[in-house]
Amino acid sequence: MAAECANFEVKRMARLLQVSRAGYYAWRNGQDREPLVSEQRSADLDAKILSHHRDSRRTYGSPRITLDLHAGGDMVSETTVALHMAALGIAGIQPPDLQDDDHQ
């Protein structure tokens, strides 16, 4: 919608796209704001998780990465690390001795 504001009225675009004008303006105003502290912390944690995962040759899962983060002074739960890893689309590799015998 932002790209078409010069060509069309916001009121008409909102109606055609079935969104509220207030919602559009709230979104547009939010684009210029500084990130919230919680958003910045989350982005920093994502960067650290990706770094530890890459340094482990993409083998570490949430338990090992959580331990690494704790060693570095970051107090975060394994559940939080697992949720961030899932959102990032990364996972550790399960050791062969723990895999199902059905798949061998």
VOGU-3710 file (C-alpha; in Angstrom, 3 decimals, decimal comma):
1> maaecanfev> 0,000/0,000/0,000  2,815/2,385/0,858  4,151/2,248/-2,688  0,735/3,062/-4,180  -0,215/6,005/-1,934  0,733/8,453/-4,689  -1,672/6,774/-7,117  -4,619/5,750/-4,942  -6,400/6,884/-1,790  -5,524/4,916/1,342
11> krmarllqvs> -9,230/4,623/2,117  -9,926/2,874/-1,198  -6,869/0,559/-0,989  -7,779/-0,422/2,580  -11,311/-1,287/1,499  -10,123/-3,319/-1,513  -7,503/-5,173/0,545  -9,922/-5,636/3,450  -7,624/-4,030/6,015  -8,327/-1,127/8,326
21> ragyyawrng> -6,916/2,309/7,599  -5,888/2,587/11,245  -3,985/-0,690/10,951  -2,176/0,519/7,866  -1,166/3,795/9,518  -0,044/1,967/12,678  2,112/-0,339/10,553  3,550/2,581/8,565  4,412/4,555/11,691  6,049/1,475/13,199
31> qdreplvseq> 8,427/1,173/10,248  10,352/4,275/11,318  10,734/3,474/15,017  13,795/2,125/16,774  13,583/-1,569/17,702  12,276/-2,331/21,177  14,779/-3,569/23,760  13,156/-7,011/23,646  13,409/-7,106/19,841  17,092/-6,157/20,005
41> rsadldakil> 17,779/-8,807/22,672  16,029/-11,403/20,525  18,073/-10,412/17,454  21,297/-10,555/19,508  20,385/-14,007/20,814  19,628/-15,195/17,270  23,069/-14,008/16,149  24,786/-15,816/19,037  22,827/-19,022/18,409  23,708/-18,946/14,709
51> shhrdsrrty> 27,363/-18,338/15,553  27,549/-21,278/18,004  25,685/-23,524/15,571  28,026/-22,587/12,720  31,130/-22,997/14,924  29,980/-26,516/15,827  29,819/-27,360/12,101  26,024/-27,298/12,440  25,968/-30,236/14,852  25,007/-28,635/18,195
61> gspritldlh> 21,381/-28,600/19,246  19,697/-26,490/21,905  21,236/-28,276/24,947  24,853/-27,724/23,835  24,252/-24,205/22,541  22,546/-23,309/25,846  25,635/-24,504/27,720  27,867/-22,420/25,444  25,678/-19,360/25,999  25,799/-19,886/29,771
71> aggdmvsett> 29,597/-20,147/29,604  29,605/-16,799/27,807  27,480/-15,189/30,504  24,114/-15,295/28,730  21,444/-16,672/31,024  18,833/-18,199/28,750  16,754/-21,352/29,015  17,131/-24,361/26,762  13,479/-23,949/25,756  14,128/-20,389/24,585
81> valhmaalgi> 17,148/-21,536/22,583  15,097/-24,361/21,046  12,319/-21,937/20,062  14,800/-19,531/18,470  16,519/-22,397/16,625  13,175/-23,593/15,269  12,296/-20,067/14,139  15,707/-19,792/12,454  15,198/-23,155/10,758  18,276/-24,802/12,262
91> agiqppdlqd> 18,711/-27,994/14,267  21,495/-30,085/15,702  22,483/-33,501/14,424  21,536/-36,474/16,545  24,477/-38,800/17,315  24,284/-42,147/15,479  24,044/-44,175/18,712  20,828/-42,345/19,671  19,020/-42,726/16,364  16,232/-45,264/15,869
101> ddhq> 17,375/-48,720/14,870  14,492/-48,751/12,327  16,258/-46,183/10,153  19,558/-48,052/9,825
//
